[in-house]
Amino acid sequence: MTATEILVIVVCLALGYWVVAVFLPSLFETDAVLAEGVASTPDGSGAAHDQADAALGESAPWFEVLDIPESSLREDIIAAYRRRIRQYHPDLVANMGHELRELAERRSRQINAAYDLGLKLRSGMYEA
């Protein structure tokens, strides 16, 4: 393989990475805007969407999200995570309405974040 061929491959890889990085997030933003429009109330105020976010408790501490005491051991965190993710996994509502799928996805992201933080705190990798 010549240096020119290697250069062409590297340039094409960089260009492909840039295209994906620029255009892929905009596709997800479009989906989010559409989902927000579906979740809003008939009067267009968006109150239903705001209530759903508040019900999720976006700012809840990790141990409240997993519904366990803050002093729980690693094994308890894992068990609580499995119990909670079974309740809110997006695959469980895959055939249901878009609003329910979106709610399950947001809740599962919150549960995953709480699980990761809880394990980091128990392993000493993170100082709060």
N, C-alpha and C positions, 0 to 999 in steps of 0.2 A: 504494500500500500504506500502510495506516495504522500508527500507532505501536503500536496494540493487536495487530495482526496480526504485526508484527515481534517484539513481546514474546512472543507465543505461540510463534512459531517458535523463538526463542532458548531459551525455557524447555523446549520439547519436545526440542530438540537436547541441552541439558544433561542432561535426565532420561534420554534414550536413552544418552548417553555413560556416565552413572552406572550404569545397569542393565547395560550390557556390561562395564564395569570391575569390577563386583561379582560378577556371576554367571559370566562366562566363565572367569576363573582357577579357580573352584571346579570347573568341568567338567574342566579339565585335571588338577587334583589328583586327582579321582576316577579318571581314566584311569591316572594314575601309581600310585595305590594298587592298582588292579586288576592292572597290569603287574607290580608288585612281588610280588603274591601268586602270579602265574603263574611268575615266575622263581625263587621260593623252592624250597628242597629239600622232599622229601616229609615230612621230620620237622618242617617249619615253622621251621627255624632261619634261613633266608634266606642261607645260606652261599654258594649259587650266585650270588646277586645281588651279594654283597660281592666274590667272586672276579672277576666280570665287571668291576666298577668298578675293582678293583686292576689288572686286565689292561689296562685302557684307559690307565692312567697319568695320572689326572686332574691330577696336579701336575707333569707333565712340562713342561720348557721348550718354547717355541714351535718352536725349531729341531729338537728331538728328535721332536716330533709330526710335523713335515714331513720328517724324516729327511734333513736337510741340515746343513752346518757353520754355526756361528753367524755367521761372517763372509760369508755368501752375499750376492750382489748381488740387486737387485730382480727381475731376470729369472729368476734361479735360484729365488727364492721363488715366483714365479708358476708356473714349470714344476713345481716340487715339489708345489705346491698342486693343480694339475690332475692330476698323477699320483696323489696320495693320495686326492683326492675321487672319482676314477674307481674306486678300490678300495672305497670305503665309502659311496657315495651311496645313500640310502634307496630310491630308485626301483629300484635293482638287485635289491632283495629284497622288493619290494612284494607279490609273490605267495607269499612264504614265511611262516614262523611269526612270531607276534607278538614273540617274544624276539629273533629276528634283526633284525626291523624296528627294535625299540627300540635294540638295540646299534648298528645302522648310524646311527640318528638321533643317538645320543649321540656316536659317533665323528665324524660329519660336523660336529656343532656344535663339537667340540674342534678339528677341522682348520680350520674357518672362523675360530675365535677365534685360532688360531695364525697363520693367514694374515694376518688383520687386524693383529695385533700386529707381525708381521714387517715388513709394509709400512709401518706407522706408524714403526717404529724406523728403517727405511731412509730415510724421507722427512724425518726429524727432527722429526716432530710430537709425539713421545712421548719423555720422558726417563725412562729406567729407573734 
